[in-house]
Amino acid sequence: MLRPWLLPLVVVALLTEMAIAMITTAVAQSPTIDEPVYVGTATVYLEQHSLRYNPEHPPLGKLIVASGLAFADVHLDPAFAGDQTQLGRHVLYESGNDPGRLLFLARLPMIVLTLLFGLVVFAFARDLTGPAGGVTALALYAFSPDVIAHGSLATLDVPVTGFLLTSTWLLWRARDRPARYLPPAGLALGAALATKMSALPAVPVLLILAAVSSWQTVPRLGRAVAAAIGVALIAIAVVWAAYLVVDPRLRWAEPAGLPALHGPRSLAGWLPLPRPYVDGMRVQFAFEDRTWSTFLFGTYHPGALWYYVPAALLVKLPLGALALGLAGAVVLIARLRPAALYVLVPTAVLLAAAMTSTRDLGVRYAISVPMFLAVAAGGLVVVERRWVHAVVAALVVFAAVSSLRTFPYYLPYSNEAFGGPAETHLRLHDSNVDWGQDLGRLHQRYPHDRLWLVYKGSGVPSAYGIDAADPRTVPPDEVHGLLAVSDSAIAKADAQLTALLSGSVPIDEVGHSITIYRRP
């Protein structure tokens, strides 16, 4: 049993460790593939109040990014007219801005938000099982390599899941005081919907939970239905507010080439949401209609695999956290069934949505699993066996040590069963291991060398002092010396790159995401 005065110290210590890990990571990493788009879009929000960029994602996450950029003197050419990819490059590298400072200021609000979600994890688990359960859950969250990796980036995966987790926790609390907790649950659900559309599959589940929570206090069907409708209306209002904050006039021109809404997708046109939101859904439908290739366990697949996400999670989750999360889920089902409805059902729905997506690009699409399962793991403290408590403590330490050992390379983390971060690229690709984050480290390792570089990312190598050329632009017999290749490019190498690599000898690696070869 934790002494009352010790509990806040433990919480602060865990969050401090997490903050140090995320800030250190944020400072060291060059922009990942998605970040320049969000930074550029946030800059347009600040300076031009326009919604025309990045319509596939709602504005709230980028408004959070903008809250950091507001402290920078960001320069943007008012006449710029390129696409969103060109916009990100223009803001970071072509407008006289300091890309490192700008990127850190964009990432800082997400770091703060990720830490606040840690308090939600602690409070949720504490409400379920007491302070010991809260500390167990917070420890797994604070040491989660995936949460640290993506929580330190100016991206949307952790925020959308954190808002859903917050809404779920408030719905749990609403079982006793619905009038107090249902409105903020609606606000949190709306924040999730206004951040990323991956929150949409969870909406029916959370509205049902709102009705269940109301029913617990007053078992009347009409009251329960009214509670769900009230939460939905508040969530819808938040989405509208996010768009109106950017542009109160809601000026909008439909992007070209959007797919028509047919079949079940036609329901999107009936949603009481802003037109830019509905058109953003159409952009997402177009993404889902594409054929995306997959790389899993060293094998390239020309399409999605339904089991990709569970397999990738098996690689990416610390073994201690995985064992505790699954065991905690069993305990919730066996002993805390009301809690299981709130913790496990949203997790299962979000996992199923990620598994049925055509984009097998990383466990970030299922970041809900480590976040919600951390809460579930707190349920193990209700098992009144000393040996169980000892095993829980040992596995928490095991997970923490595994996380500390990968510092500061959290993005390419894999657990000990799969060789650790140095071998992740042999099994996974893209945001699981190499998302373009190591240009700065490449320059630090080879500051004076001219490189042949195959880089898969959004950064500009020359901005980091890297003197490099693309070997694919010249005949292979002209490529000699050092060849640096992003591991995500290696995973899906075409015939030209394969030929270059076959005549090269691997001699080094940078950040567990870029392999260095020497060509004679």
N, C-alpha and C positions, 0 to 999 in steps of 0.2 A: 504494500500500500504506500503510495506516494504521500509524503507530508504536504500539507496545504501550501507552505511557503516554498517548497521545492518545485512544485508543478510549474509555476510561471517561469522559473529559471530554466527548466528542461525545455519548455516550449521555445523560449527565446534562444537557447543554445542551438536547438535544431534548425530554427529558421535562420539564425546567423550563419551556420554552416552552409545552408542552402544558398543564402545570399552571396556569400564569398565564392562559392562554386559557380554561380550563374554570372556574377560580375566578372570574374576572372575569364570565364569562357567568352562572354560578350566582348571583352576588350581584345581578346586574341584572335577572333575569327573575322575573316573577310565575309562579305555578304553571301548568304545562301541564295539559291536560285530565285525564290519568291520574294525576298525582302526588298530589292530595289523597286519592284512594282508597287508595293505597299507604301514605301517611303515616298516615291514620286506622287502617288495618288493622294497621300496625306498632305503633301506640299500644295497640290492643286486645291484641296479642300480649304487649306488655310488662306491661300492667296487669291483664288479665283471663285471659290464657293460653287464649284462645278462637279456634277456627278458623272461626267462623261467617261472617266477612266475606271477600269477594273469593275465593270458592272456585275460580274459573276459572284462577287462577294458584297454583302451589305456594308454600310459605312462604319458601324460602331468600332470595329477593331482598328480601322485606319484612323478614326478619330482619336482613339487611345494613343496610337503612334504619334498623331499630330500633337498631342499634349506634351510630348517630349520635344518634338521639333519646334514648338513654339518658343523654346528657350535658345534656339539657334537662329542666326541671321541667314535664313535660307534664301538663296538666289534662284530665281526661275525666270527664264525668258518668256515674257507675256505672249510672244509670237510663236512659241513652240507648238508644233502641230503633228508630232509623230505619234506612234502607237504607245501603249503602256510600257512595253519593254524598253523602247527608246527613251521614254520619259524617265524611267528609273536610272538609266545610264546617264542621261542628261543632267539630272539633279545631283547625282553622286559624283560624277567625274568631269562634267563638261561646263559647269556653271560657276567655277571658282570656289565651290564649297570644299570643306575638309571632309572627305568621305568617312574617315575613321570616327571623327567627332559626331558627325551627323548620324551615322549608324548607331553609335552608342546611345545618343539621346533618343533615337527611335526605339531602341531595345529596352531602355530603362523603365518606361511605364509598364511594359510587359513583365519585367522582373518583379516590380512591386506588386502587380496583380497576381502573379504566380505565388508570391509569398502570402498574400491575403487569402488565396484559395487554400493554402496550407492551414490557415486558421479555421477555415470551413471544414476541412478534413478532420482536424482535431475536434472541433465542436460536434460534428455529426457523430463520430465514433464515441465521444464522451457521452453524448445524449443516449446512445444505444446501450453502452456497457460500463460507463464510468471513466474516471481519469486515466486508469491504466490502459484501457482500450483506446482512449484518445491519444495517448503518447505512442502506443504501438503503431497506430495508423499514421500519425504525423511523422514518425521516424521512417517508415517505409516510403512515404511521400517525399520527404525531404532528401532522402538518399536515392530516389529513383533516377537513374541515368537519363531515361527518356524525358521525364518531366523537367529535369535540369537542362537538358539539351534544348528542348523546344520552348521551355519557359524563358530562356535567355535570348530568344530571337524575336524580331519584329514580325511575327507570323500569327496565325489565327487559331491554331489547333488547340493549344492550352486554354486560351480565353474562352472559346465556345464551350469546351467541356467543363471548365471551371464554373461558368455561369449555369450550366445544366446541373452540376453537382450542387451548387448553392440553392437553386430552385428546389431540388429534391429534398435537401436538408430542411428548408423552410416548410415544405409540405409535410415532412415528418413532424415538425414542431406544431403544425396547424392541427394535428390530431387533438390537441388539448385546447388550443386557443386559435380557432380558425379566423376570427375577425382580425387578429393581430398579425398572423403569419401568411395568410393567403394573398393579400395584396403584394407584399414584397416578393413572394414566390412568383407571382405574375410578372413583376419587374425583372427578376432574374431570368425567367424564361424568355421574356422579350429581349433582354440583352443578348442571350444566346442566339436567338433568331436574327437579331440585328448585327451579329458578328459573322456568322457563317451558316450557310444553308444546310450543312451536315447536321444541324440541330433539328431539322424538320421531322425525321423519323421518331424522335423522342416526344414530340408534342402530344400525340394521342395518349401515350403512357402517362405523361405528367398531368394531363387533364383528368384522366381517370383517377390518378392518385389524389388530385384536388377534391374530387367528389368523395373518394373514400375517406379522406381526412375530415371533411365536413360531416359525413355520416357517423363517424366515431363519436362526435359530440351530440348531434341531434339526428337520429336515424329517420330522416324524412327524405324521400326521393326527390321531391321538388327542390328542397334546400341543397341537396348534393349536386343536382344538375345546375342550379343557379351558381354554386361555388365554382364549378368547372367553367361555366360561361364567363363568370367574372374574371377568373384568372386569364382566360383566353383574350378577353377584351383589353385587359391591362397589357398583356404581351403584344397585342396588335398595336396598341397606342405607342409602345416603346419603339417598335419598328418604324412607325410613321415619324416619330420624333427624331430618330437617328437620321432619316433622310432630310427632314425639314431643317435640322441644325446645319447641315451642309448647304442646302439651298432652300430658303423659305418659300421661294416661288416654284420649286420642284420642276425646274426646266429639264426637259428630257427629250432626246431624239433616239428612237429605236435603232440599235446597232444593226448593221447590214448582215444578212445571211443567217438570221436566227431560224431554227427549225419551227415548223408549225406544231401546234399542240393537238395531238390526236389521242384517242383512247383515254386511259386513266390520266394521262398528262394534261388533258383538257381541263381537269379540275383546277389546275393552277390558275387558269383565267378567271375563276370564280372567287378566288381568295380575296378578302377585303384588305389587300396590301397595296402599297404604292406600285405604280406601273414599272418603275425601274427594278423593283424586287422581282416582279413576275418575269420581266425580260431577263433578269439575272438567272432565274431558274431555267429559262430556255437556253441560256449559254451553258449552264451545267448539263442540261440534257444533251446538248451537242457534244460536250466532252465525253459523256457516258456512251454516246453512240460510236465513238471512235474505237479503233482496235489498239490497245496499249499492250506492249510486250512486257514480259515478266522475267525476272532473274531470281531463281530460288535454288539454294543448295548447289550452286555452281553450274546450273543448267539454264539456258535461255529458252523461254517459251513465247511463241508469237501470239499471245493472248493472255487473258486473266485466268487465274487458278482460284477456285472457290476456297481452297484451304490455305491460300497464301498468308492471310493475316494471322490465323492461329499458329502457323508454322513460324512466321517471323517473330511473333510474340514469344514463342518458345526459345528463340535465339536471344532476343533482346531483353527479356525480363530477368533481373537477378534471381538466381535459383531460390534463395531464401524468401524473397518477396513472392515468387510464384507459389511456393509451397504454402506460405502463410495465407495468401489470398484465396487459394482453392480450399484450404482447410477451414478458413473463416467462412467461406460461402456455405460449406457443409453445415457448420455450426448454426449459421443464421437459419437455414432451412429446417434444421432439426429442433432448435431451441428458441429461436427468435423469428418466428415466421412472419409476423407483421413487418419487421425490419427487412426481411428478405424481399418482400414485395417492393420496398422503396429502393433498396440498394442493388439487388441483382437483376430485376426486370429491366430497368433502364440500361444497365450494362449489357444485358443480352441483346436488347433491341439495337443499341448502337453498334455492337460487335457484328450482328447480322447484317446491318446496313453496310458496314465496311467490307464484309465478306462478299456481298453481292455487287459491289462496285466493279467497274471494268478497269479501275486504276490501281494496280498493285505497286504503289510507289513508296510505301513505308508504313511503319507502325504508328506514325503520327495520326493516321486516319482512325486509329483505334486507341488513342491516348486515354480514352475513357477507361480502358481496362486497368492499367496500373493505378489510376486515380480512384476509381470506385472500389477496386479490390483492396486498396489500402484501408478503406473504411470497413470493408468486410473482415479483414484480418483482425481488426480490433475486437470482433466478436469472440475471439478465442479466449479472452480473459474470463468469460463466464464459465468455462470448464474448470471445475474446482478440483484440480489435480496439480500437485506441486511439480510433477515431472512435465506436465503440459506447459506450465508457466516457464519452466527452465528451457524447454525446447523452443518456445516462442522467443524468449530472450536470445537464445543462441542463434536462431535463424535471423532475427533482426540484426544482430551483430554481423552475421555472415553477409547479409545484404549490404550493410553499411560498408564493410571492408571491401566488398566487390566494387562498390561505387567509388570509394576513395582510391582504389588501385587504378581506376581508369582516368582519374583526374590528370589533365584537364580535357581529355578527349572523350567527352560524353556522347557526341553524336554517333561515332562509330562503335559504341559499346556493344559487346555481346558477352554472355555469361561464360563461366569457366567450362561448361560442358561443350562449348563450341569454340574454344580457343582464345577467348578474350578479344579485345578490340583490334589486335594485330591481324586477326584472321576473319573478321566480319566480312570483308570484301570478297572472300571466297564463297560466301553463302548468300549475301544480300547485296543490294545496290541502292542507288538514289539516296533519299533522305535517311535511310538506315545507316549510311556509312560515309558517303561522299556527296555533299550537297553544294560543293564549291567553296567551302569554308576555309581553305588553308593556303590562300595565296600569300598571306603575310608570313606564315611559317616557312613556305617554300623560299621566299627571299631571305629569311633569316638563316636558313640552312645553306643556301647557295647564293650569297650576296654579290659575288663578282663573276659568276659563271654565265656564259651565254647558253641558253637552253633551247632545245626543241620541246615544245609544249603542246599537249593535247588536253585542254582544260574544259571540263563540263561544269559551267557555272555562270554567274551573272557579273562577277567582278571583272575589272580591267587589269590584266597583269602589269602593264607598264605603270599603273598608278601605285603599285607596291614595289617599284624599283626592279622589276623582273625584266631582263633583256631576253626575249624569247620570240620564236617564230613557229608557225604551225608546220610540222613535217609533212602534212598531207597536201601541201601546196607545191611541193617539189618532187622530183623523181626520188625513189627510195635510195638510190646509190649516192645521192648528195647529202643524206642524213648521217652525220657522224657526231660522236661525242655524247653528251648527256641528253637523254630523252625523258621528260617528265610527263606522266599520263595519269589523268584522273581515274580512280578505280571504277567509277560508274561508266566511264567510256570503255574501259577494258571489259566490263561485264557484257556489254553489247557491241563489241568490236566488229566492224565490218571487215570485208576482205582486205582493204588497203591497210587498216590499222593492224590487223592480224599479221600481215606480211611484215610490217615494221617491227612488231614485237617478236616475231619468230627469229629475227636476226639480231636480237638485243639480249643483254644479260642484266637481270635485275640486281641492283647493288645497294638500294636504300629505299626507305619509305618516309613520307612526311605526313605527320598527323594521322596516320593510319587511313589516309584517304587518297594520297598521291604516291604512285610507285615510280621510283627513279631507275632508269635503265642506262646502260652504256652500250653504244653502238660503235663497232670498230671502224 
